[in-house]
Structure formats: C-alpha cells, structure tokens
Amino acid sequence: MVKVPTLQPDSQAIAPIGDVRSETATACKCGAGVHEANADRCARGHALKANTLALTSGARSTQFWQAAEAERQRLRRELLANKGLRELDAPAALVAVADGAAQAVLLRDGAFQRLIDSGGPMTSADRARRVFAVWATCCERAQRALQAFGLERQARPAPSLDDLIQGSASPLDGVAAAREGADQ
C-alpha cells in the first residue's frame, strides 16, 4: 500500500512545479506585473488602469492645434484687413464669416497635404481616395465662405491698344501686375 501525503496545518506546503505566477504582484487583468521601465504598462505591454499614456501621446496634438489656432487667427485678420477693417471694428457677422473662411481654407490645405502624402487622388485599384472627397468638399466650402465674405471675381486690367502697338506692353502685363499686387 502506498502512503499518500496529507497536509497538516502545522506542516509546510509543497511548492508547485514550474512558474505559475510572476513574482511581482499582478497589476493587469492578464496576470502580469508592472513593467520594469514604464509604470503605466504591465510586463506584457498592456496599458494599465489610470495610466497617463494619453496625456503623453496627445502632447504633439496639442502643439498642432495651438499652431492651427494661430494660423486661423492670422488668416482671419488678413481677410478683415483686405476689407480695410480690424477685428475690433468689424461687425460680428463679418468676423464670423472671416473665421469660417479661415477654417475652410485650413481644412482644405490639410486635406490637400494628406492627398499628396497618400499618393494622389486614386488608389492602385483605380478608386478615388476618401481624402479626395474631403478635399473637394473643403474647396467648395472655402469658395462659398469667401464669396459670403465678399470675394468677387474681377477682370485683370488689360493694356491699352496704344501700348500694344508701341510694344511697351504685352498682353500678359496685366497678369504680372495682378500677381505683383497680390504678393504685396
């Protein structure tokens, strides 16, 4: 007959065979302890409860939105200056329209940059990318906002017939003058 060992309250327990649990306290639902180098993650890489990882990864996002806000304000001030107004002097409705136009222009430019980064408007399967539709919508919205603000199509100044006959002007002089005026 084989004698089966029994555990007595005063005797020592038999140690289990193999690694059953980590030696550190469990910190994650997977059973792993805290990561050696990062207290916000468990040893297997999972994010722990009440971690600060979102704050760390959102830091660049905050910088982006602060820069976008500064650019939006600059565009709004420039649009109002083109009308000969300052933000304090302009009617609130006009400031709101200028702000909407600045937002639409920024979204349009951002969508265009994403379109370039993704390799163009079409995928390798000859389908239009979603960002192309976003860019097209933003173009339309920017145009509408600028028209509501008072953007009007104006014909470029044409050189006189005498200037063309004398050779002192070319048919493209009006285009160059318009571009120079827009740059200043």
QUIJOPE-V866716 format. One record per residue. RES is the residue in three letters. SS is DSSP state (hx for helix, st for strand, lp for the rest). PSI is psi in whole degrees, -180 to 180 (999 if undefined). D_FIRST is the distance of its C-alpha to the first C-alpha in Angstrom with 2 decimals. Layout:
<<RES,SS,PSI,D_FIRST> <RES,SS,PSI,D_FIRST>>
//
This chain:
<<MET,lp,139,0.00> <VAL,lp,134,3.83> <LYS,lp,125,6.46> <VAL,lp,126,9.41> <PRO,lp,141,12.71> <THR,lp,150,15.25> <LEU,lp,128,18.92> <GLN,lp,148,20.81> <PRO,lp,-32,24.58> <ASP,lp,-5,25.38> <SER,lp,163,23.10> <GLN,lp,146,24.36> <ALA,lp,152,23.57> <ILE,lp,131,22.09> <ALA,lp,140,25.07> <PRO,lp,156,25.34> <ILE,lp,130,25.55> <GLY,lp,173,29.14> <ASP,lp,109,32.41> <VAL,lp,-40,32.00> <ARG,lp,159,35.23> <SER,lp,158,38.31> <GLU,lp,-20,38.64> <THR,lp,163,41.88> <ALA,lp,147,42.23> <THR,lp,135,42.61> <ALA,lp,-15,46.27> <CYS,lp,160,46.37> <LYS,lp,-15,44.85> <CYS,lp,-12,43.31> <GLY,lp,-5,41.16> <ALA,lp,157,43.03> <GLY,lp,-172,44.63> <VAL,st,143,48.31> <HIS,lp,144,50.07> <GLU,lp,-43,50.82> <ALA,lp,-23,54.54> <ASN,lp,111,55.38> <ALA,lp,-12,54.39> <ASP,lp,-4,55.49> <ARG,st,156,52.81> <CYS,st,175,49.03> <ALA,lp,-24,47.37> <ARG,lp,-1,47.41> <GLY,lp,-2,51.12> <HIS,lp,147,51.23> <ALA,st,136,53.91> <LEU,lp,163,52.66> <LYS,lp,149,54.08> <ALA,lp,37,57.28> <ASN,lp,168,58.02> <THR,lp,22,61.53> <LEU,hx,-38,61.41> <ALA,hx,-36,64.00> <LEU,hx,-37,66.44> <THR,hx,-45,66.08> <SER,hx,-21,66.49> <GLY,lp,-1,69.39> <ALA,hx,-43,71.44> <ARG,hx,-33,73.27> <SER,hx,-40,73.83> <THR,hx,-43,75.60> <GLN,hx,-40,77.82> <PHE,hx,-48,78.66> <TRP,hx,-31,79.68> <GLN,hx,-41,81.76> <ALA,hx,-39,83.59> <ALA,hx,-38,84.06> <GLU,hx,-43,85.49> <ALA,hx,-41,87.94> <GLU,hx,-39,89.03> <ARG,hx,-42,89.47> <GLN,hx,-39,91.66> <ARG,hx,-46,93.69> <LEU,hx,-42,94.30> <ARG,hx,-44,95.28> <ARG,hx,-40,97.75> <GLU,hx,-42,99.23> <LEU,hx,-44,99.73> <LEU,hx,-36,101.47> <ALA,hx,-34,103.55> <ASN,hx,-25,104.70> <LYS,lp,-3,106.13> <GLY,lp,25,107.76> <LEU,lp,159,105.49> <ARG,lp,162,103.05> <GLU,lp,-38,99.92> <LEU,lp,-29,101.54> <ASP,lp,-21,104.76> <ALA,lp,150,103.31> <PRO,lp,149,102.69> <ALA,hx,-37,99.06> <ALA,hx,-40,98.98> <LEU,hx,-37,100.16> <VAL,hx,-41,97.56> <ALA,hx,-41,94.85> <VAL,hx,-40,96.13> <ALA,hx,-39,96.27> <ASP,hx,-43,92.70> <GLY,hx,-40,91.55> <ALA,hx,-41,93.41> <ALA,hx,-42,91.78> <GLN,hx,-45,88.30> <ALA,hx,-40,89.05> <VAL,hx,-42,90.35> <LEU,hx,-43,87.27> <LEU,hx,-41,84.92> <ARG,hx,-46,87.02> <ASP,hx,-38,86.92> <GLY,hx,-42,83.16> <ALA,hx,-37,82.56> <PHE,hx,-41,84.87> <GLN,hx,-42,82.98> <ARG,hx,-36,79.68> <LEU,hx,-42,81.42> <ILE,hx,-45,82.42> <ASP,hx,-30,78.96> <SER,lp,-5,77.31> <GLY,lp,16,79.60> <GLY,lp,180,82.37> <PRO,lp,-18,82.83> <MET,st,146,81.15> <THR,lp,176,77.61> <SER,lp,-18,76.91> <ALA,lp,17,76.61> <ASP,lp,38,80.21> <ARG,lp,146,79.23> <ALA,st,137,80.78> <ARG,lp,152,78.57> <ARG,hx,-35,78.05> <VAL,hx,-24,79.61> <PHE,hx,-42,82.81> <ALA,hx,-38,83.14> <VAL,hx,-45,82.50> <TRP,hx,-46,85.17> <ALA,hx,-42,87.66> <THR,hx,-42,87.15> <CYS,hx,-35,87.59> <CYS,hx,-45,90.80> <GLU,hx,-43,92.21> <ARG,hx,-40,91.25> <ALA,hx,-42,92.74> <GLN,hx,-44,95.95> <ARG,hx,-42,96.18> <ALA,hx,-40,95.57> <LEU,hx,-34,98.18> <GLN,hx,-39,100.66> <ALA,hx,-32,100.08> <PHE,hx,-26,100.72> <GLY,lp,17,104.00> <LEU,lp,126,103.39> <GLU,lp,143,106.26> <ARG,lp,128,106.98> <GLN,lp,139,110.11> <ALA,lp,144,112.17> <ARG,lp,152,112.64> <PRO,lp,129,116.17> <ALA,lp,142,118.12> <PRO,lp,152,120.66> <SER,lp,162,124.27> <LEU,hx,-38,126.19> <ASP,hx,-41,128.52> <ASP,hx,-39,125.59> <LEU,hx,-40,124.27> <ILE,hx,-41,127.73> <GLN,hx,-14,128.34> <GLY,lp,6,124.94> <SER,lp,-8,123.93> <ALA,lp,151,121.01> <SER,lp,164,118.55> <PRO,lp,-17,116.99> <LEU,lp,4,113.69> <ASP,hx,-37,115.17> <GLY,hx,-36,114.24> <VAL,hx,-45,110.58> <ALA,hx,-41,110.58> <ALA,hx,-38,112.29> <ALA,hx,-40,109.83> <ARG,hx,-41,106.88> <GLU,hx,-39,108.43> <GLY,hx,-34,108.97> <ALA,hx,-30,105.37> <ASP,hx,-23,104.09> <GLN,lp,999,106.09>>
//
